[in-house]
Amino acid sequence: MYQASVPVLLHTLDAVSAFLKKAAAHAELRKIDPAVLLGMRLYPDMFPLTRQVQLTADFAKGTAARLAGVENPKFADEETTFDALQQRIAKTVTFVKSFKPAQIDGSEAREITIPIGGQPQTFKGQPYLLHFALPNFFFHAATAYDILRHAGVELGKRDFIGGFKTE
């Protein structure tokens, strides 16, 4: 459970951080107000870039915390700059890195209850990780990537996937 969660979350958080750096450079080079990129959406009823990144971080820290059975820290959703989003990712990475395999391994059957649509939903640890937490984490990370790609930031598939892990 640890190997299927913590390293995966950290790897993608690193990729999100890297493509946000490219977005900030893109805005500076093209004289685009960063707030324009941060407020972009793929569709009017979808969250803007800033919220997509916040949710990516939230799913990362929440997944690790819930699997370990510890308190999920709350981060205020106050980021309005690329630097602030980078700080949020950094705080998230520090939190996720704090977990040891022994805290998460064996959590396959741990009961995890979270509110979904205002109603409590209870999962066992493994279905929570594989069918709820990771799909949501990747959805928000991919949507952030897609917003930036749509805005003309020079990103490719390798930017989303990040460096290859061969072991």
C-alpha positions in Angstrom: 0.0 0.0 0.0 2.9 2.3 0.7 4.6 1.7 -2.6 1.3 2.1 -4.4 0.7 5.5 -2.8 3.5 7.6 -1.3 6.1 7.3 -4.2 3.3 7.7 -6.8 2.0 10.8 -5.1 5.4 12.3 -4.7 6.4 11.6 -8.3 3.4 13.4 -9.7 3.6 16.3 -7.3 7.2 16.8 -8.6 5.8 16.8 -12.2 3.1 19.3 -11.2 5.7 21.6 -9.6 7.8 21.4 -12.8 5.0 22.3 -15.2 4.0 25.2 -12.9 7.5 26.5 -13.2 7.2 26.3 -17.0 3.9 28.1 -16.8 5.4 30.9 -14.7 8.2 31.3 -17.2 5.7 31.2 -20.1 3.7 34.0 -18.5 6.8 36.1 -18.0 8.2 35.5 -21.4 4.9 36.3 -23.2 4.0 39.2 -20.8 0.9 37.4 -19.7 -0.5 38.4 -16.3 0.0 35.2 -14.2 -3.5 35.7 -12.8 -4.9 35.0 -16.2 -3.4 31.6 -16.3 -4.2 30.9 -12.7 -7.8 31.7 -13.3 -8.2 29.7 -16.5 -10.7 26.8 -16.8 -11.2 24.1 -19.4 -15.0 24.7 -19.2 -17.1 27.2 -17.3 -18.4 24.6 -14.8 -14.9 23.3 -14.0 -12.5 24.6 -11.4 -9.7 27.0 -12.5 -6.0 26.1 -12.5 -5.4 27.3 -9.0 -8.1 25.1 -7.5 -7.0 22.1 -9.6 -3.5 22.4 -8.1 -4.9 22.9 -4.6 -7.1 19.7 -5.0 -4.1 17.8 -6.4 -2.2 18.6 -3.2 -5.2 17.9 -1.0 -5.7 14.5 -2.5 -2.0 13.7 -2.0 -1.9 14.7 1.7 -5.4 13.3 2.4 -4.6 9.9 0.8 -1.4 9.4 2.8 -3.0 10.6 6.1 -6.1 8.5 5.7 -4.2 5.3 4.8 -1.9 5.9 7.8 -4.9 6.7 10.1 -3.6 10.1 11.1 -5.1 13.6 11.1 -5.3 15.1 7.6 -3.9 18.7 7.9 -6.0 21.5 6.6 -4.4 24.0 4.2 -6.1 27.3 3.6 -7.0 27.8 -0.1 -5.4 31.2 -0.3 -2.9 30.8 -3.2 -3.0 33.5 -5.8 0.4 33.2 -7.4 2.6 30.5 -8.9 5.0 30.9 -6.0 2.2 30.3 -3.5 1.1 27.2 -5.4 4.7 26.0 -5.3 4.8 26.5 -1.5 1.6 24.5 -1.2 3.1 21.7 -3.2 6.3 21.8 -1.1 4.3 21.6 2.2 2.4 18.7 0.8 5.6 16.9 -0.3 7.1 17.4 3.2 4.0 15.9 4.8 3.7 13.0 2.4 7.4 12.2 2.8 7.0 12.0 6.5 5.3 8.7 6.3 7.1 5.4 6.7 6.1 2.2 5.0 5.0 0.6 8.3 2.4 3.4 8.8 0.6 2.6 5.5 1.4 -1.0 4.7 -1.4 -3.2 6.0 -4.0 -0.5 5.5 -5.9 -2.5 2.8 -8.8 -3.2 5.1 -8.7 0.0 7.2 -12.1 1.7 7.2 -11.9 5.2 5.8 -14.9 7.4 6.0 -15.0 10.7 4.1 -17.9 13.1 3.1 -18.8 12.9 -0.6 -21.5 15.2 -1.7 -22.3 16.0 2.0 -22.9 12.3 2.8 -20.4 10.1 4.6 -18.9 7.3 2.4 -17.0 4.4 3.9 -14.3 2.6 2.0 -11.8 -0.1 2.9 -8.2 1.1 2.4 -7.4 -0.6 -0.9 -10.5 0.4 -2.8 -10.2 3.9 -1.4 -6.7 4.2 -2.7 -7.2 2.4 -6.1 -10.7 3.5 -7.0 -11.2 6.9 -5.3 -8.0 8.6 -4.1 -5.6 8.0 -7.0 -8.2 8.6 -9.7 -9.1 11.9 -8.1 -5.5 12.9 -7.6 -4.6 12.2 -11.2 -7.8 13.9 -12.5 -6.9 17.2 -10.9 -3.2 16.9 -11.8 -4.1 16.1 -15.4 -6.7 18.9 -15.5 -4.1 21.4 -14.3 -1.7 20.2 -17.0 -4.5 20.4 -19.6 -5.4 24.0 -18.7 -1.8 25.0 -19.1 -1.3 23.1 -22.4 -4.5 24.7 -23.7 -3.1 28.1 -22.7 -0.1 27.5 -24.9 2.5 26.5 -22.3 5.0 24.3 -24.0 4.3 21.0 -22.2 4.3 17.5 -23.5 3.4 14.1 -22.1 6.8 13.7 -20.5 6.1 16.8 -18.5 3.1 15.1 -17.0 4.7 11.7 -16.5 7.9 13.1 -15.1 11.2 11.2 -15.0 11.0 7.5 -15.5 11.4 5.3 -12.4 13.1 2.0 -13.4 13.3 0.4 -10.0 
